[in-house]
């Protein structure tokens, strides 16, 4: 049985408290903690080991990287102790510097993805992209109903939306890459699709009103998000009652090079995890299944997930 005294002793060490202060804001890898705290890898790893032993933090394996976060199953008194300890030194120069460094680390994450997508804008239809197959897209299109309002979140240049817009009432393409949005607008104008609108924005903070669309679409976008569950919550927010979310994404895999080749933050998702995120966001009638398997190595599989907002 854990005692408050034992937790207090763990929190008494400054480095451990600084790590916890960062992890209350963001899930981070050892390398990211090292950059934010300006400490050696060995020092951070040893303190993380003690925090794990005290069950204050947990880690998850993603390819070759371990990501750390605050244990979601902490007892209320543990949450209160951690919050009080961090608050007591919140105005210290160390924590202020750490917070600024954390923002830089997160911006660096986003910059890597943005640079990748700006580089390939205008060439996505010609280049190989894991998980994108006409077989998978065909399954997804079967779920679409004509004359509806659709939000394509993380749309890129909007290859799918270019097709959907020919039947839908209105289609919004949301992407965080300025170049992708620029290319998409040019394509929409070229193809005379007046009901296709491109918006610059983050899928974790979608620039659309509450309950403004009938279908929220996330095609090969979630594995680029920092917080996929937040993107799903945003999909729920913007979807009208009776509307649905449709997700096409990679099934969990071990192809580590996807991080470098395709700017992936996540190496796909398990069916169980996608199902849980959709249910937690509020969607009902949730279904998740494999709809495509690639024969060539590394053998990517594509998941189709759907849910209805009641």
C-alpha positions as CSV (number, residue, x, y, z in Angstrom):
1,X,0.0,0.0,0.0
2,X,1.4,3.4,-1.0
3,X,1.8,6.0,1.7
4,X,1.7,9.8,1.3
5,X,5.0,10.0,3.0
6,X,6.7,7.8,0.4
7,X,5.3,10.0,-2.4
8,X,6.5,13.1,-0.6
9,X,10.0,11.7,-0.5
10,X,9.9,11.1,-4.3
11,X,8.7,14.6,-4.9
12,X,11.4,16.1,-2.7
13,X,14.0,15.6,-5.4
14,X,14.1,18.7,-7.7
15,X,14.9,16.9,-11.0
16,X,12.0,14.4,-10.5
17,X,9.6,17.3,-9.7
18,X,10.8,19.1,-12.9
19,X,10.1,16.0,-14.9
20,X,6.7,15.6,-13.4
21,X,5.9,19.3,-14.2
22,X,6.7,18.7,-17.8
23,X,4.8,15.4,-18.0
24,X,1.6,17.0,-16.6
25,X,1.6,19.1,-19.8
26,X,2.7,16.7,-22.5
27,X,3.7,13.1,-23.1
28,X,7.4,13.1,-23.8
29,X,10.3,10.9,-24.9
30,X,13.6,10.7,-23.0
31,X,15.2,12.7,-25.8
32,X,12.6,15.4,-25.6
33,X,12.9,15.6,-21.8
34,X,16.7,15.8,-22.3
35,X,16.2,18.8,-24.6
36,X,13.7,20.5,-22.4
37,X,15.7,20.1,-19.1
38,X,19.2,20.4,-20.7
39,X,20.3,17.3,-18.8
40,X,22.1,14.1,-19.7
41,X,20.2,11.1,-20.9
42,X,21.5,8.9,-18.0
43,X,20.4,11.4,-15.3
44,X,16.9,11.7,-16.8
45,X,16.6,7.9,-17.3
46,X,17.6,7.1,-13.7
47,X,15.0,9.6,-12.3
48,X,12.3,8.2,-14.7
49,X,13.0,4.7,-13.4
50,X,12.4,5.9,-9.8
51,X,9.2,7.7,-10.9
52,X,8.0,4.5,-12.6
53,X,8.9,2.5,-9.5
54,X,6.8,4.9,-7.4
55,X,4.0,4.4,-10.0
56,X,3.7,8.2,-10.6
57,X,4.5,7.9,-14.4
58,X,4.0,5.2,-17.0
59,X,5.6,4.6,-20.4
60,X,4.5,3.2,-23.7
61,X,6.7,1.8,-26.4
62,X,6.4,3.3,-29.9
63,X,8.9,1.6,-32.2
64,X,12.3,2.2,-30.7
65,X,11.1,5.1,-28.5
66,X,9.6,5.2,-25.0
67,X,7.2,7.9,-24.3
68,X,6.4,8.9,-20.7
69,X,3.3,10.4,-19.1
70,X,1.6,10.9,-15.8
71,X,-0.1,7.7,-14.5
72,X,-3.8,8.2,-15.3
73,X,-4.7,5.8,-12.4
74,X,-3.2,7.9,-9.6
75,X,-5.3,8.3,-6.5
76,X,-6.8,11.7,-5.9
77,X,-4.4,12.4,-3.0
78,X,-1.5,11.7,-5.3
79,X,-2.7,14.1,-7.9
80,X,-3.2,16.7,-5.2
81,X,0.3,16.2,-3.8
82,X,1.9,16.4,-7.2
83,X,-0.1,19.6,-8.1
84,X,0.8,21.2,-4.8
85,X,4.5,20.4,-5.1
86,X,4.7,21.8,-8.6
87,X,2.6,24.9,-7.7
88,X,4.9,25.6,-4.7
89,X,7.9,26.1,-7.1
90,X,6.0,27.3,-10.2
91,X,7.7,30.7,-10.1
92,X,11.2,29.3,-9.9
93,X,13.6,30.1,-12.8
94,X,14.0,26.4,-13.5
95,X,10.4,25.7,-14.1
96,X,9.9,28.8,-16.1
97,X,12.8,27.9,-18.3
98,X,11.5,24.3,-18.6
99,X,8.1,25.5,-19.7
100,X,9.7,27.7,-22.4
101,X,11.9,24.8,-23.5
102,X,8.9,22.5,-23.7
103,X,7.1,24.9,-26.1
104,X,10.2,24.8,-28.3
105,X,10.3,21.0,-28.2
106,X,6.6,20.8,-29.2
107,X,7.1,23.4,-32.0
108,X,10.1,21.3,-33.2
109,X,7.8,18.3,-33.5
110,X,5.3,20.3,-35.5
111,X,8.0,21.8,-37.7
112,X,9.3,18.4,-38.7
113,X,5.8,17.3,-39.9
114,X,5.1,20.7,-41.6
115,X,8.4,20.7,-43.5
116,X,7.7,17.2,-44.7
117,X,4.2,18.0,-46.0
118,X,5.3,21.3,-47.5
119,X,8.0,19.4,-49.4
120,X,5.7,16.8,-50.9
121,X,2.7,19.2,-51.6
122,X,1.5,18.7,-55.1
123,X,3.1,15.3,-55.4
124,X,1.0,13.2,-53.0
125,X,-1.0,11.6,-55.8
126,X,2.3,10.4,-57.5
127,X,4.3,9.3,-54.5
128,X,3.8,6.2,-52.3
129,X,2.1,6.8,-49.0
130,X,1.7,4.0,-46.5
131,X,-1.9,3.0,-45.9
132,X,-3.3,4.9,-48.9
133,X,-5.0,2.4,-51.3
134,X,-8.0,2.5,-53.5
135,X,-9.2,-0.6,-51.8
136,X,-9.3,1.2,-48.5
137,X,-10.7,4.4,-50.0
138,X,-13.4,2.5,-51.7
139,X,-14.6,1.1,-48.4
140,X,-14.7,4.5,-46.9
141,X,-16.6,6.1,-49.8
142,X,-19.4,3.5,-49.2
143,X,-20.2,5.3,-46.0
144,X,-20.7,8.7,-47.6
145,X,-24.2,10.0,-48.3
146,X,-24.7,12.7,-51.1
147,X,-25.7,16.2,-50.3
148,X,-24.1,16.4,-46.8
149,X,-21.5,18.7,-45.3
150,X,-18.1,17.0,-44.8
151,X,-15.0,18.0,-42.9
152,X,-11.8,16.4,-44.2
153,X,-9.4,16.7,-41.3
154,X,-5.7,16.5,-42.1
155,X,-6.8,16.6,-45.7
156,X,-3.4,17.4,-47.3
157,X,-4.1,18.6,-50.8
158,X,-7.5,17.0,-50.6
159,X,-7.4,14.1,-53.0
160,X,-10.4,12.4,-51.4
161,X,-12.3,15.7,-51.0
162,X,-11.9,16.5,-54.7
163,X,-14.0,13.4,-55.3
164,X,-16.5,13.9,-52.4
165,X,-17.1,17.5,-53.4
166,X,-18.7,16.4,-56.7
167,X,-21.6,15.0,-54.7
168,X,-21.6,16.7,-51.3
169,X,-23.3,20.0,-50.4
170,X,-20.1,21.4,-48.9
171,X,-16.6,20.1,-48.1
172,X,-14.1,21.7,-45.7
173,X,-10.5,20.6,-46.0
174,X,-8.4,21.3,-42.9
175,X,-4.6,21.0,-42.9
176,X,-1.8,22.5,-40.9
177,X,0.6,22.9,-43.9
178,X,0.3,26.3,-45.6
179,X,1.7,24.8,-48.8
180,X,-0.9,22.0,-48.8
181,X,-3.7,24.4,-48.4
182,X,-2.3,26.6,-51.2
183,X,-2.0,23.6,-53.6
184,X,-5.5,22.4,-52.6
185,X,-7.1,25.8,-53.3
186,X,-5.4,25.8,-56.8
187,X,-6.8,22.3,-57.5
188,X,-10.3,23.3,-56.4
189,X,-10.3,26.3,-58.6
190,X,-8.9,24.3,-61.5
191,X,-11.6,21.7,-61.2
192,X,-14.3,24.4,-60.6
193,X,-15.4,23.0,-57.2
194,X,-17.0,26.0,-55.6
195,X,-18.3,23.9,-52.6
196,X,-14.7,22.9,-51.7
197,X,-13.1,25.2,-49.1
198,X,-9.6,24.9,-47.7
199,X,-8.8,26.0,-44.1
200,X,-5.4,26.3,-42.5
201,X,-5.7,24.7,-39.0
202,X,-4.8,22.0,-36.6
203,X,-6.9,18.8,-36.4
204,X,-6.6,19.0,-32.6
205,X,-8.2,22.5,-32.7
206,X,-10.4,22.5,-35.8
207,X,-11.4,26.0,-37.2
208,X,-15.1,25.0,-37.6
209,X,-18.2,25.7,-35.4
210,X,-19.8,23.1,-33.1
211,X,-22.2,20.7,-34.8
212,X,-21.5,22.2,-38.3
213,X,-20.9,19.1,-40.4
214,X,-22.6,15.8,-41.1
215,X,-19.4,13.8,-41.6
216,X,-16.0,14.2,-40.0
217,X,-13.3,12.4,-42.1
218,X,-9.8,11.5,-40.9
219,X,-7.9,9.7,-43.7
220,X,-4.3,8.8,-42.8
221,X,-4.2,11.9,-40.5
222,X,-4.3,10.5,-37.0
223,X,-0.8,9.0,-37.0
224,X,0.6,12.5,-37.7
225,X,-1.2,14.1,-34.7
226,X,0.5,14.7,-31.3
227,X,-2.7,13.7,-29.5
228,X,-4.9,11.6,-31.7
229,X,-7.6,11.3,-29.1
230,X,-8.0,15.1,-29.1
231,X,-8.5,15.1,-32.9
232,X,-11.3,12.5,-32.4
233,X,-12.8,14.7,-29.7
234,X,-12.7,17.6,-32.1
235,X,-14.4,15.4,-34.8
236,X,-17.2,14.8,-32.2
237,X,-17.5,18.5,-31.4
238,X,-18.0,19.6,-35.0
239,X,-20.3,16.7,-36.0
240,X,-24.1,17.2,-35.8
241,X,-26.4,14.9,-34.0
242,X,-27.0,12.0,-36.3
243,X,-23.7,12.6,-38.1
244,X,-20.7,10.3,-38.1
245,X,-17.0,10.1,-38.0
246,X,-15.0,8.0,-40.5
247,X,-11.4,7.1,-40.0
248,X,-8.9,5.5,-42.3
249,X,-5.5,4.9,-40.7
250,X,-2.7,2.4,-40.3
251,X,-3.0,-0.5,-38.1
252,X,-0.3,-0.7,-35.4
253,X,3.1,-1.7,-37.0
254,X,6.8,-1.8,-36.3
255,X,8.2,0.0,-39.3
256,X,10.3,2.5,-37.4
257,X,11.6,4.3,-40.6
258,X,8.1,5.7,-41.1
259,X,9.0,8.4,-38.6
260,X,11.8,9.7,-40.9
261,X,10.2,8.8,-44.3
262,X,6.7,10.0,-43.7
263,X,6.9,12.3,-40.6
264,X,4.8,9.8,-38.6
265,X,4.3,10.5,-34.9
266,X,2.6,7.2,-34.3
267,X,3.3,3.8,-35.7
268,X,-0.3,3.1,-36.4
269,X,-3.0,2.1,-33.9
270,X,-4.5,-1.1,-32.5
271,X,-8.2,-1.7,-33.2
272,X,-8.8,-1.7,-29.5
273,X,-7.2,1.8,-29.0
274,X,-9.2,3.4,-31.9
275,X,-12.4,1.8,-30.6
276,X,-11.8,3.2,-27.1
277,X,-11.0,6.7,-28.3
278,X,-14.2,6.9,-30.3
279,X,-16.3,5.6,-27.4
280,X,-14.6,8.0,-25.0
281,X,-15.2,10.9,-27.3
282,X,-19.0,10.1,-27.2
283,X,-19.5,8.3,-30.5
284,X,-21.9,5.3,-30.5
285,X,-22.3,2.3,-32.8
286,X,-18.5,2.2,-33.1
287,X,-17.0,-0.3,-35.5
288,X,-13.3,-0.9,-36.3
289,X,-11.9,-3.4,-38.8
290,X,-9.0,-4.1,-41.2
291,X,-10.0,-3.2,-44.8
292,X,-6.7,-3.4,-46.6
293,X,-3.4,-5.4,-46.4
294,X,-0.4,-4.6,-48.5
295,X,1.5,-7.6,-49.9
296,X,4.9,-5.9,-50.0
297,X,7.1,-5.3,-47.0
298,X,6.6,-3.8,-44.5
299,X,3.0,-5.1,-45.1
300,X,1.0,-2.1,-43.9
301,X,-2.6,-2.8,-42.9
302,X,-5.3,-0.2,-43.0
303,X,-8.1,0.2,-40.5
304,X,-11.6,1.6,-41.1
305,X,-13.3,3.0,-38.0
306,X,-16.7,4.6,-37.8
307,X,-19.0,6.0,-35.2
308,X,-22.3,7.9,-34.9
309,X,-23.1,10.9,-32.8
310,X,-26.5,10.5,-31.0
